[in-house]
């Protein structure tokens, strides 16, 4: 939290969006100093976290699918 309060102390008034990696406490730490900030999980981390629900033999095929680059929901679905 020292880094966030340091940003505040250096004059940052507000942060629109904070993209975090899922470590516990980040959203709360950001909200304590910048309460209007929209906190979201990084899409790369979302994909990596989803791998734990996919059998190891299917992970390579899953990662080859351009889900996070799809222009539409239909393009991302099988």
PyMOL Python script that loads the backbone (N, CA, C, O; Angstrom):
from pymol import cmd

cmd.read_pdbstr("""\
ATOM      1  N   UNK A   1       0.818  -1.183   0.000  1.00  0.00           N
ATOM      2  CA  UNK A   1       0.000   0.000   0.000  1.00  0.00           C
ATOM      3  C   UNK A   1       0.865   1.251   0.000  1.00  0.00           C
ATOM      4  O   UNK A   1       0.376   2.325  -0.351  1.00  0.00           O
ATOM      5  N   UNK A   2       2.103   1.152   0.373  1.00  0.00           N
ATOM      6  CA  UNK A   2       2.983   2.315   0.395  1.00  0.00           C
ATOM      7  C   UNK A   2       3.091   2.938  -0.989  1.00  0.00           C
ATOM      8  O   UNK A   2       3.122   4.162  -1.113  1.00  0.00           O
ATOM      9  N   UNK A   3       3.150   2.103  -2.046  1.00  0.00           N
ATOM     10  CA  UNK A   3       3.260   2.641  -3.389  1.00  0.00           C
ATOM     11  C   UNK A   3       2.019   3.429  -3.777  1.00  0.00           C
ATOM     12  O   UNK A   3       2.125   4.481  -4.408  1.00  0.00           O
ATOM     13  N   UNK A   4       0.836   2.929  -3.405  1.00  0.00           N
ATOM     14  CA  UNK A   4      -0.393   3.619  -3.757  1.00  0.00           C
ATOM     15  C   UNK A   4      -0.508   4.938  -3.000  1.00  0.00           C
ATOM     16  O   UNK A   4      -0.881   5.957  -3.583  1.00  0.00           O
ATOM     17  N   UNK A   5      -0.190   4.927  -1.708  1.00  0.00           N
ATOM     18  CA  UNK A   5      -0.266   6.177  -0.962  1.00  0.00           C
ATOM     19  C   UNK A   5       0.809   7.131  -1.465  1.00  0.00           C
ATOM     20  O   UNK A   5       0.620   8.347  -1.435  1.00  0.00           O
ATOM     21  N   UNK A   6       1.934   6.593  -1.925  1.00  0.00           N
ATOM     22  CA  UNK A   6       2.978   7.436  -2.503  1.00  0.00           C
ATOM     23  C   UNK A   6       2.450   8.130  -3.755  1.00  0.00           C
ATOM     24  O   UNK A   6       2.708   9.316  -3.957  1.00  0.00           O
ATOM     25  N   UNK A   7       1.719   7.410  -4.591  1.00  0.00           N
ATOM     26  CA  UNK A   7       1.111   8.032  -5.769  1.00  0.00           C
ATOM     27  C   UNK A   7       0.163   9.149  -5.349  1.00  0.00           C
ATOM     28  O   UNK A   7       0.162  10.230  -5.937  1.00  0.00           O
ATOM     29  N   UNK A   8      -0.625   8.881  -4.347  1.00  0.00           N
ATOM     30  CA  UNK A   8      -1.562   9.890  -3.847  1.00  0.00           C
ATOM     31  C   UNK A   8      -0.801  11.097  -3.308  1.00  0.00           C
ATOM     32  O   UNK A   8      -1.184  12.240  -3.560  1.00  0.00           O
ATOM     33  N   UNK A   9       0.264  10.846  -2.575  1.00  0.00           N
ATOM     34  CA  UNK A   9       1.067  11.934  -2.012  1.00  0.00           C
ATOM     35  C   UNK A   9       1.759  12.763  -3.087  1.00  0.00           C
ATOM     36  O   UNK A   9       2.073  13.933  -2.865  1.00  0.00           O
ATOM     37  N   UNK A  10       1.998  12.161  -4.256  1.00  0.00           N
ATOM     38  CA  UNK A  10       2.633  12.892  -5.354  1.00  0.00           C
ATOM     39  C   UNK A  10       1.627  13.613  -6.227  1.00  0.00           C
ATOM     40  O   UNK A  10       2.001  14.190  -7.248  1.00  0.00           O
ATOM     41  N   UNK A  11       0.365  13.594  -5.849  1.00  0.00           N
ATOM     42  CA  UNK A  11      -0.622  14.404  -6.548  1.00  0.00           C
ATOM     43  C   UNK A  11      -1.632  13.670  -7.401  1.00  0.00           C
ATOM     44  O   UNK A  11      -2.505  14.308  -7.988  1.00  0.00           O
ATOM     45  N   UNK A  12      -1.550  12.351  -7.492  1.00  0.00           N
ATOM     46  CA  UNK A  12      -2.554  11.616  -8.261  1.00  0.00           C
ATOM     47  C   UNK A  12      -3.886  11.767  -7.536  1.00  0.00           C
ATOM     48  O   UNK A  12      -4.005  11.400  -6.367  1.00  0.00           O
ATOM     49  N   UNK A  13      -4.875  12.298  -8.220  1.00  0.00           N
ATOM     50  CA  UNK A  13      -6.177  12.551  -7.623  1.00  0.00           C
ATOM     51  C   UNK A  13      -7.107  11.346  -7.708  1.00  0.00           C
ATOM     52  O   UNK A  13      -7.875  11.075  -6.784  1.00  0.00           O
ATOM     53  N   UNK A  14      -7.029  10.624  -8.830  1.00  0.00           N
ATOM     54  CA  UNK A  14      -7.969   9.536  -9.061  1.00  0.00           C
ATOM     55  C   UNK A  14      -7.365   8.567 -10.064  1.00  0.00           C
ATOM     56  O   UNK A  14      -6.537   8.947 -10.893  1.00  0.00           O
ATOM     57  N   UNK A  15      -7.783   7.323  -9.980  1.00  0.00           N
ATOM     58  CA  UNK A  15      -7.411   6.293 -10.951  1.00  0.00           C
ATOM     59  C   UNK A  15      -8.711   5.740 -11.512  1.00  0.00           C
ATOM     60  O   UNK A  15      -9.582   5.310 -10.756  1.00  0.00           O
ATOM     61  N   UNK A  16      -8.845   5.748 -12.823  1.00  0.00           N
ATOM     62  CA  UNK A  16     -10.065   5.276 -13.460  1.00  0.00           C
ATOM     63  C   UNK A  16     -10.195   3.755 -13.368  1.00  0.00           C
ATOM     64  O   UNK A  16     -11.205   3.240 -12.890  1.00  0.00           O
ATOM     65  N   UNK A  17      -9.164   3.040 -13.831  1.00  0.00           N
ATOM     66  CA  UNK A  17      -9.195   1.574 -13.843  1.00  0.00           C
ATOM     67  C   UNK A  17      -7.856   1.056 -13.335  1.00  0.00           C
ATOM     68  O   UNK A  17      -6.801   1.552 -13.729  1.00  0.00           O
ATOM     69  N   UNK A  18      -7.904   0.068 -12.471  1.00  0.00           N
ATOM     70  CA  UNK A  18      -6.693  -0.616 -12.025  1.00  0.00           C
ATOM     71  C   UNK A  18      -6.803  -2.068 -12.453  1.00  0.00           C
ATOM     72  O   UNK A  18      -7.768  -2.750 -12.108  1.00  0.00           O
ATOM     73  N   UNK A  19      -5.842  -2.531 -13.185  1.00  0.00           N
ATOM     74  CA  UNK A  19      -5.804  -3.914 -13.654  1.00  0.00           C
ATOM     75  C   UNK A  19      -4.814  -4.655 -12.768  1.00  0.00           C
ATOM     76  O   UNK A  19      -3.619  -4.359 -12.785  1.00  0.00           O
ATOM     77  N   UNK A  20      -5.306  -5.617 -11.993  1.00  0.00           N
ATOM     78  CA  UNK A  20      -4.473  -6.303 -11.006  1.00  0.00           C
ATOM     79  C   UNK A  20      -4.314  -7.767 -11.367  1.00  0.00           C
ATOM     80  O   UNK A  20      -5.026  -8.300 -12.219  1.00  0.00           O
ATOM     81  N   UNK A  21      -3.357  -8.410 -10.696  1.00  0.00           N
ATOM     82  CA  UNK A  21      -3.044  -9.796 -11.021  1.00  0.00           C
ATOM     83  C   UNK A  21      -3.713 -10.821 -10.118  1.00  0.00           C
ATOM     84  O   UNK A  21      -3.423 -12.011 -10.235  1.00  0.00           O
ATOM     85  N   UNK A  22      -4.586 -10.403  -9.233  1.00  0.00           N
ATOM     86  CA  UNK A  22      -5.338 -11.336  -8.411  1.00  0.00           C
ATOM     87  C   UNK A  22      -4.770 -11.572  -7.028  1.00  0.00           C
ATOM     88  O   UNK A  22      -5.322 -12.372  -6.272  1.00  0.00           O
ATOM     89  N   UNK A  23      -3.687 -10.903  -6.673  1.00  0.00           N
ATOM     90  CA  UNK A  23      -3.161 -11.071  -5.325  1.00  0.00           C
ATOM     91  C   UNK A  23      -4.152 -10.535  -4.309  1.00  0.00           C
ATOM     92  O   UNK A  23      -4.754  -9.481  -4.510  1.00  0.00           O
ATOM     93  N   UNK A  24      -4.316 -11.252  -3.238  1.00  0.00           N
ATOM     94  CA  UNK A  24      -5.276 -10.861  -2.207  1.00  0.00           C
ATOM     95  C   UNK A  24      -4.888  -9.513  -1.614  1.00  0.00           C
ATOM     96  O   UNK A  24      -3.711  -9.249  -1.367  1.00  0.00           O
ATOM     97  N   UNK A  25      -5.878  -8.670  -1.390  1.00  0.00           N
ATOM     98  CA  UNK A  25      -5.663  -7.383  -0.747  1.00  0.00           C
ATOM     99  C   UNK A  25      -5.485  -6.216  -1.691  1.00  0.00           C
ATOM    100  O   UNK A  25      -5.637  -5.068  -1.273  1.00  0.00           O
ATOM    101  N   UNK A  26      -5.164  -6.471  -2.975  1.00  0.00           N
ATOM    102  CA  UNK A  26      -4.976  -5.360  -3.906  1.00  0.00           C
ATOM    103  C   UNK A  26      -6.237  -4.509  -4.061  1.00  0.00           C
ATOM    104  O   UNK A  26      -6.167  -3.288  -3.924  1.00  0.00           O
ATOM    105  N   UNK A  27      -7.391  -5.125  -4.344  1.00  0.00           N
ATOM    106  CA  UNK A  27      -8.592  -4.293  -4.510  1.00  0.00           C
ATOM    107  C   UNK A  27      -8.904  -3.444  -3.273  1.00  0.00           C
ATOM    108  O   UNK A  27      -9.292  -2.282  -3.395  1.00  0.00           O
ATOM    109  N   UNK A  28      -8.735  -4.022  -2.100  1.00  0.00           N
ATOM    110  CA  UNK A  28      -9.019  -3.287  -0.871  1.00  0.00           C
ATOM    111  C   UNK A  28      -8.024  -2.146  -0.665  1.00  0.00           C
ATOM    112  O   UNK A  28      -8.405  -1.051  -0.251  1.00  0.00           O
ATOM    113  N   UNK A  29      -6.754  -2.404  -0.953  1.00  0.00           N
ATOM    114  CA  UNK A  29      -5.725  -1.375  -0.797  1.00  0.00           C
ATOM    115  C   UNK A  29      -5.973  -0.216  -1.752  1.00  0.00           C
ATOM    116  O   UNK A  29      -5.842   0.947  -1.368  1.00  0.00           O
ATOM    117  N   UNK A  30      -6.326  -0.524  -2.978  1.00  0.00           N
ATOM    118  CA  UNK A  30      -6.599   0.525  -3.963  1.00  0.00           C
ATOM    119  C   UNK A  30      -7.837   1.308  -3.550  1.00  0.00           C
ATOM    120  O   UNK A  30      -7.837   2.539  -3.583  1.00  0.00           O
ATOM    121  N   UNK A  31      -8.893   0.595  -3.162  1.00  0.00           N
ATOM    122  CA  UNK A  31     -10.142   1.254  -2.769  1.00  0.00           C
ATOM    123  C   UNK A  31      -9.977   2.140  -1.539  1.00  0.00           C
ATOM    124  O   UNK A  31     -10.696   3.127  -1.389  1.00  0.00           O
ATOM    125  N   UNK A  32      -9.044   1.800  -0.663  1.00  0.00           N
ATOM    126  CA  UNK A  32      -8.863   2.611   0.546  1.00  0.00           C
ATOM    127  C   UNK A  32      -8.306   3.998   0.227  1.00  0.00           C
ATOM    128  O   UNK A  32      -8.521   4.942   0.987  1.00  0.00           O
ATOM    129  N   UNK A  33      -7.593   4.124  -0.893  1.00  0.00           N
ATOM    130  CA  UNK A  33      -7.002   5.409  -1.252  1.00  0.00           C
ATOM    131  C   UNK A  33      -7.711   6.040  -2.443  1.00  0.00           C
ATOM    132  O   UNK A  33      -7.864   7.261  -2.493  1.00  0.00           O
ATOM    133  N   UNK A  34      -8.143   5.234  -3.392  1.00  0.00           N
ATOM    134  CA  UNK A  34      -8.843   5.708  -4.584  1.00  0.00           C
ATOM    135  C   UNK A  34     -10.188   4.979  -4.680  1.00  0.00           C
ATOM    136  O   UNK A  34     -10.326   4.052  -5.477  1.00  0.00           O
ATOM    137  N   UNK A  35     -11.179   5.383  -3.880  1.00  0.00           N
ATOM    138  CA  UNK A  35     -12.425   4.608  -3.760  1.00  0.00           C
ATOM    139  C   UNK A  35     -13.271   4.516  -5.035  1.00  0.00           C
ATOM    140  O   UNK A  35     -14.104   3.616  -5.144  1.00  0.00           O
ATOM    141  N   UNK A  36     -13.085   5.405  -5.981  1.00  0.00           N
ATOM    142  CA  UNK A  36     -13.890   5.371  -7.213  1.00  0.00           C
ATOM    143  C   UNK A  36     -13.266   4.494  -8.301  1.00  0.00           C
ATOM    144  O   UNK A  36     -13.843   4.346  -9.378  1.00  0.00           O
ATOM    145  N   UNK A  37     -12.117   3.923  -8.039  1.00  0.00           N
ATOM    146  CA  UNK A  37     -11.398   3.133  -9.043  1.00  0.00           C
ATOM    147  C   UNK A  37     -12.127   1.831  -9.354  1.00  0.00           C
ATOM    148  O   UNK A  37     -12.574   1.124  -8.451  1.00  0.00           O
ATOM    149  N   UNK A  38     -12.240   1.530 -10.628  1.00  0.00           N
ATOM    150  CA  UNK A  38     -12.780   0.247 -11.083  1.00  0.00           C
ATOM    151  C   UNK A  38     -11.617  -0.738 -11.111  1.00  0.00           C
ATOM    152  O   UNK A  38     -10.669  -0.560 -11.876  1.00  0.00           O
ATOM    153  N   UNK A  39     -11.688  -1.766 -10.287  1.00  0.00           N
ATOM    154  CA  UNK A  39     -10.610  -2.756 -10.209  1.00  0.00           C
ATOM    155  C   UNK A  39     -11.048  -3.998 -10.973  1.00  0.00           C
ATOM    156  O   UNK A  39     -12.134  -4.530 -10.746  1.00  0.00           O
ATOM    157  N   UNK A  40     -10.187  -4.454 -11.882  1.00  0.00           N
ATOM    158  CA  UNK A  40     -10.501  -5.658 -12.643  1.00  0.00           C
ATOM    159  C   UNK A  40      -9.281  -6.553 -12.723  1.00  0.00           C
ATOM    160  O   UNK A  40      -8.144  -6.094 -12.614  1.00  0.00           O
ATOM    161  N   UNK A  41      -9.535  -7.828 -12.915  1.00  0.00           N
ATOM    162  CA  UNK A  41      -8.459  -8.800 -13.038  1.00  0.00           C
ATOM    163  C   UNK A  41      -7.935  -8.775 -14.470  1.00  0.00           C
ATOM    164  O   UNK A  41      -8.716  -8.770 -15.422  1.00  0.00           O
ATOM    165  N   UNK A  42      -6.637  -8.761 -14.617  1.00  0.00           N
ATOM    166  CA  UNK A  42      -5.975  -8.782 -15.926  1.00  0.00           C
ATOM    167  C   UNK A  42      -6.470  -9.987 -16.726  1.00  0.00           C
ATOM    168  O   UNK A  42      -6.579 -11.088 -16.186  1.00  0.00           O
ATOM    169  N   UNK A  43      -6.768  -9.783 -18.001  1.00  0.00           N
ATOM    170  CA  UNK A  43      -7.304 -10.861 -18.830  1.00  0.00           C
ATOM    171  C   UNK A  43      -6.313 -12.025 -18.942  1.00  0.00           C
ATOM    172  O   UNK A  43      -6.734 -13.180 -19.001  1.00  0.00           O
ATOM    173  N   UNK A  44      -5.022 -11.746 -18.971  1.00  0.00           N
ATOM    174  CA  UNK A  44      -4.028 -12.814 -19.033  1.00  0.00           C
ATOM    175  C   UNK A  44      -4.104 -13.663 -17.767  1.00  0.00           C
ATOM    176  O   UNK A  44      -4.026 -14.890 -17.831  1.00  0.00           O
ATOM    177  N   UNK A  45      -4.256 -13.013 -16.625  1.00  0.00           N
ATOM    178  CA  UNK A  45      -4.370 -13.760 -15.376  1.00  0.00           C
ATOM    179  C   UNK A  45      -5.694 -14.527 -15.310  1.00  0.00           C
ATOM    180  O   UNK A  45      -5.745 -15.621 -14.749  1.00  0.00           O
ATOM    181  N   UNK A  46      -6.756 -13.967 -15.872  1.00  0.00           N
ATOM    182  CA  UNK A  46      -8.023 -14.688 -15.903  1.00  0.00           C
ATOM    183  C   UNK A  46      -7.884 -15.978 -16.697  1.00  0.00           C
ATOM    184  O   UNK A  46      -8.375 -17.026 -16.278  1.00  0.00           O
ATOM    185  N   UNK A  47      -7.220 -15.903 -17.830  1.00  0.00           N
ATOM    186  CA  UNK A  47      -7.027 -17.091 -18.665  1.00  0.00           C
ATOM    187  C   UNK A  47      -6.141 -18.103 -17.952  1.00  0.00           C
ATOM    188  O   UNK A  47      -6.448 -19.296 -17.935  1.00  0.00           O
ATOM    189  N   UNK A  48      -5.048 -17.635 -17.368  1.00  0.00           N
ATOM    190  CA  UNK A  48      -4.156 -18.543 -16.635  1.00  0.00           C
ATOM    191  C   UNK A  48      -4.889 -19.215 -15.482  1.00  0.00           C
ATOM    192  O   UNK A  48      -4.718 -20.411 -15.249  1.00  0.00           O
ATOM    193  N   UNK A  49      -5.705 -18.450 -14.761  1.00  0.00           N
ATOM    194  CA  UNK A  49      -6.448 -19.021 -13.639  1.00  0.00           C
ATOM    195  C   UNK A  49      -7.463 -20.051 -14.103  1.00  0.00           C
ATOM    196  O   UNK A  49      -7.746 -21.008 -13.383  1.00  0.00           O
ATOM    197  N   UNK A  50      -8.012 -19.870 -15.294  1.00  0.00           N
ATOM    198  CA  UNK A  50      -9.007 -20.820 -15.799  1.00  0.00           C
ATOM    199  C   UNK A  50      -8.380 -22.161 -16.167  1.00  0.00           C
ATOM    200  O   UNK A  50      -9.086 -23.167 -16.240  1.00  0.00           O
ATOM    201  N   UNK A  51      -7.082 -22.195 -16.396  1.00  0.00           N
ATOM    202  CA  UNK A  51      -6.420 -23.447 -16.769  1.00  0.00           C
ATOM    203  C   UNK A  51      -6.544 -24.523 -15.698  1.00  0.00           C
ATOM    204  O   UNK A  51      -6.492 -25.712 -16.014  1.00  0.00           O
ATOM    205  N   UNK A  52      -6.703 -24.136 -14.462  1.00  0.00           N
ATOM    206  CA  UNK A  52      -6.801 -25.141 -13.399  1.00  0.00           C
ATOM    207  C   UNK A  52      -8.076 -25.988 -13.524  1.00  0.00           C
ATOM    208  O   UNK A  52      -8.173 -27.053 -12.913  1.00  0.00           O
ATOM    209  N   UNK A  53      -9.042 -25.524 -14.303  1.00  0.00           N
ATOM    210  CA  UNK A  53     -10.295 -26.261 -14.489  1.00  0.00           C
ATOM    211  C   UNK A  53     -10.291 -27.098 -15.769  1.00  0.00           C
ATOM    212  O   UNK A  53     -11.294 -27.728 -16.104  1.00  0.00           O
ATOM    213  N   UNK A  54      -9.179 -27.104 -16.472  1.00  0.00           N
ATOM    214  CA  UNK A  54      -9.071 -27.832 -17.738  1.00  0.00           C
ATOM    215  C   UNK A  54      -8.040 -28.951 -17.567  1.00  0.00           C
ATOM    216  O   UNK A  54      -6.952 -28.730 -17.035  1.00  0.00           O
ATOM    217  N   UNK A  55      -8.390 -30.121 -18.013  1.00  0.00           N
ATOM    218  CA  UNK A  55      -7.464 -31.258 -17.926  1.00  0.00           C
ATOM    219  C   UNK A  55      -6.157 -30.904 -18.623  1.00  0.00           C
ATOM    220  O   UNK A  55      -6.162 -30.245 -19.663  1.00  0.00           O
ATOM    221  N   UNK A  56      -5.046 -31.337 -18.055  1.00  0.00           N
ATOM    222  CA  UNK A  56      -3.730 -30.981 -18.600  1.00  0.00           C
ATOM    223  C   UNK A  56      -3.586 -31.388 -20.067  1.00  0.00           C
ATOM    224  O   UNK A  56      -2.920 -30.694 -20.835  1.00  0.00           O
ATOM    225  N   UNK A  57      -4.194 -32.495 -20.460  1.00  0.00           N
ATOM    226  CA  UNK A  57      -4.081 -32.932 -21.856  1.00  0.00           C
ATOM    227  C   UNK A  57      -4.827 -31.989 -22.812  1.00  0.00           C
ATOM    228  O   UNK A  57      -4.562 -32.009 -24.014  1.00  0.00           O
ATOM    229  N   UNK A  58      -5.752 -31.166 -22.302  1.00  0.00           N
ATOM    230  CA  UNK A  58      -6.527 -30.248 -23.139  1.00  0.00           C
ATOM    231  C   UNK A  58      -6.054 -28.795 -23.040  1.00  0.00           C
ATOM    232  O   UNK A  58      -6.563 -27.935 -23.759  1.00  0.00           O
ATOM    233  N   UNK A  59      -5.102 -28.514 -22.175  1.00  0.00           N
ATOM    234  CA  UNK A  59      -4.675 -27.131 -21.949  1.00  0.00           C
ATOM    235  C   UNK A  59      -4.036 -26.493 -23.180  1.00  0.00           C
ATOM    236  O   UNK A  59      -4.283 -25.319 -23.459  1.00  0.00           O
ATOM    237  N   UNK A  60      -3.228 -27.233 -23.913  1.00  0.00           N
ATOM    238  CA  UNK A  60      -2.565 -26.673 -25.097  1.00  0.00           C
ATOM    239  C   UNK A  60      -3.599 -26.231 -26.131  1.00  0.00           C
ATOM    240  O   UNK A  60      -3.473 -25.149 -26.706  1.00  0.00           O
ATOM    241  N   UNK A  61      -4.602 -27.041 -26.368  1.00  0.00           N
ATOM    242  CA  UNK A  61      -5.653 -26.688 -27.323  1.00  0.00           C
ATOM    243  C   UNK A  61      -6.449 -25.482 -26.837  1.00  0.00           C
ATOM    244  O   UNK A  61      -6.831 -24.617 -27.624  1.00  0.00           O
ATOM    245  N   UNK A  62      -6.690 -25.438 -25.543  1.00  0.00           N
ATOM    246  CA  UNK A  62      -7.411 -24.302 -24.970  1.00  0.00           C
ATOM    247  C   UNK A  62      -6.632 -23.004 -25.174  1.00  0.00           C
ATOM    248  O   UNK A  62      -7.205 -21.989 -25.569  1.00  0.00           O
ATOM    249  N   UNK A  63      -5.336 -23.039 -24.905  1.00  0.00           N
ATOM    250  CA  UNK A  63      -4.527 -21.832 -25.020  1.00  0.00           C
ATOM    251  C   UNK A  63      -4.349 -21.386 -26.466  1.00  0.00           C
ATOM    252  O   UNK A  63      -4.067 -20.215 -26.717  1.00  0.00           O
ATOM    253  N   UNK A  64      -4.508 -22.301 -27.420  1.00  0.00           N
ATOM    254  CA  UNK A  64      -4.382 -21.950 -28.833  1.00  0.00           C
ATOM    255  C   UNK A  64      -5.606 -21.195 -29.326  1.00  0.00           C
ATOM    256  O   UNK A  64      -5.538 -20.487 -30.331  1.00  0.00           O
ATOM    257  N   UNK A  65      -6.710 -21.339 -28.634  1.00  0.00           N
ATOM    258  CA  UNK A  65      -7.961 -20.669 -29.031  1.00  0.00           C
ATOM    259  C   UNK A  65      -7.861 -19.180 -28.704  1.00  0.00           C
ATOM    260  O   UNK A  65      -7.515 -18.825 -27.577  1.00  0.00           O
ATOM    261  N   UNK A  66      -8.151 -18.318 -29.646  1.00  0.00           N
ATOM    262  CA  UNK A  66      -7.994 -16.876 -29.436  1.00  0.00           C
ATOM    263  C   UNK A  66      -9.159 -16.231 -28.671  1.00  0.00           C
ATOM    264  O   UNK A  66      -9.734 -15.243 -29.128  1.00  0.00           O
ATOM    265  N   UNK A  67      -9.500 -16.791 -27.518  1.00  0.00           N
ATOM    266  CA  UNK A  67     -10.639 -16.307 -26.744  1.00  0.00           C
ATOM    267  C   UNK A  67     -10.476 -14.832 -26.393  1.00  0.00           C
ATOM    268  O   UNK A  67     -11.399 -14.040 -26.584  1.00  0.00           O
ATOM    269  N   UNK A  68      -9.322 -14.468 -25.891  1.00  0.00           N
ATOM    270  CA  UNK A  68      -9.116 -13.107 -25.419  1.00  0.00           C
ATOM    271  C   UNK A  68      -8.891 -12.105 -26.541  1.00  0.00           C
ATOM    272  O   UNK A  68      -8.846 -10.901 -26.287  1.00  0.00           O
ATOM    273  N   UNK A  69      -8.748 -12.574 -27.771  1.00  0.00           N
ATOM    274  CA  UNK A  69      -8.577 -11.678 -28.920  1.00  0.00           C
ATOM    275  C   UNK A  69      -9.809 -11.628 -29.805  1.00  0.00           C
ATOM    276  O   UNK A  69      -9.823 -10.905 -30.801  1.00  0.00           O
ATOM    277  N   UNK A  70     -10.837 -12.377 -29.463  1.00  0.00           N
ATOM    278  CA  UNK A  70     -12.034 -12.446 -30.308  1.00  0.00           C
ATOM    279  C   UNK A  70     -12.748 -11.102 -30.341  1.00  0.00           C
ATOM    280  O   UNK A  70     -12.825 -10.403 -29.330  1.00  0.00           O
ATOM    281  N   UNK A  71     -13.265 -10.750 -31.503  1.00  0.00           N
ATOM    282  CA  UNK A  71     -14.011  -9.493 -31.664  1.00  0.00           C
ATOM    283  C   UNK A  71     -15.414  -9.572 -31.098  1.00  0.00           C
ATOM    284  O   UNK A  71     -15.991  -8.558 -30.706  1.00  0.00           O
ATOM    285  N   UNK A  72     -15.969 -10.788 -31.055  1.00  0.00           N
ATOM    286  CA  UNK A  72     -17.321 -10.967 -30.563  1.00  0.00           C
ATOM    287  C   UNK A  72     -17.370 -12.189 -29.653  1.00  0.00           C
ATOM    288  O   UNK A  72     -16.459 -13.017 -29.654  1.00  0.00           O
ATOM    289  N   UNK A  73     -18.441 -12.287 -28.882  1.00  0.00           N
ATOM    290  CA  UNK A  73     -18.625 -13.456 -28.017  1.00  0.00           C
ATOM    291  C   UNK A  73     -18.754 -14.720 -28.877  1.00  0.00           C
ATOM    292  O   UNK A  73     -18.212 -15.768 -28.528  1.00  0.00           O
ATOM    293  N   UNK A  74     -19.468 -14.617 -29.993  1.00  0.00           N
ATOM    294  CA  UNK A  74     -19.653 -15.778 -30.880  1.00  0.00           C
ATOM    295  C   UNK A  74     -18.323 -16.283 -31.404  1.00  0.00           C
ATOM    296  O   UNK A  74     -18.129 -17.492 -31.528  1.00  0.00           O
ATOM    297  N   UNK A  75     -17.396 -15.375 -31.717  1.00  0.00           N
ATOM    298  CA  UNK A  75     -16.092 -15.791 -32.240  1.00  0.00           C
ATOM    299  C   UNK A  75     -15.258 -16.500 -31.175  1.00  0.00           C
ATOM    300  O   UNK A  75     -14.371 -17.285 -31.509  1.00  0.00           O
ATOM    301  N   UNK A  76     -15.532 -16.234 -29.904  1.00  0.00           N
ATOM    302  CA  UNK A  76     -14.767 -16.835 -28.816  1.00  0.00           C
ATOM    303  C   UNK A  76     -15.315 -18.189 -28.406  1.00  0.00           C
ATOM    304  O   UNK A  76     -14.617 -18.978 -27.769  1.00  0.00           O
ATOM    305  N   UNK A  77     -16.551 -18.458 -28.766  1.00  0.00           N
ATOM    306  CA  UNK A  77     -17.183 -19.710 -28.343  1.00  0.00           C
ATOM    307  C   UNK A  77     -16.892 -20.817 -29.347  1.00  0.00           C
ATOM    308  O   UNK A  77     -16.719 -20.560 -30.538  1.00  0.00           O
ATOM    309  N   UNK A  78     -16.841 -22.055 -28.851  1.00  0.00           N
ATOM    310  CA  UNK A  78     -16.578 -23.190 -29.746  1.00  0.00           C
ATOM    311  C   UNK A  78     -17.709 -23.432 -30.725  1.00  0.00           C
ATOM    312  O   UNK A  78     -17.634 -24.351 -31.540  1.00  0.00           O
TER     313      UNK A  78
END
""", "prot")
cmd.dss("prot")
cmd.show_as("cartoon", "prot")
cmd.util.cbc("prot")
cmd.orient("prot")
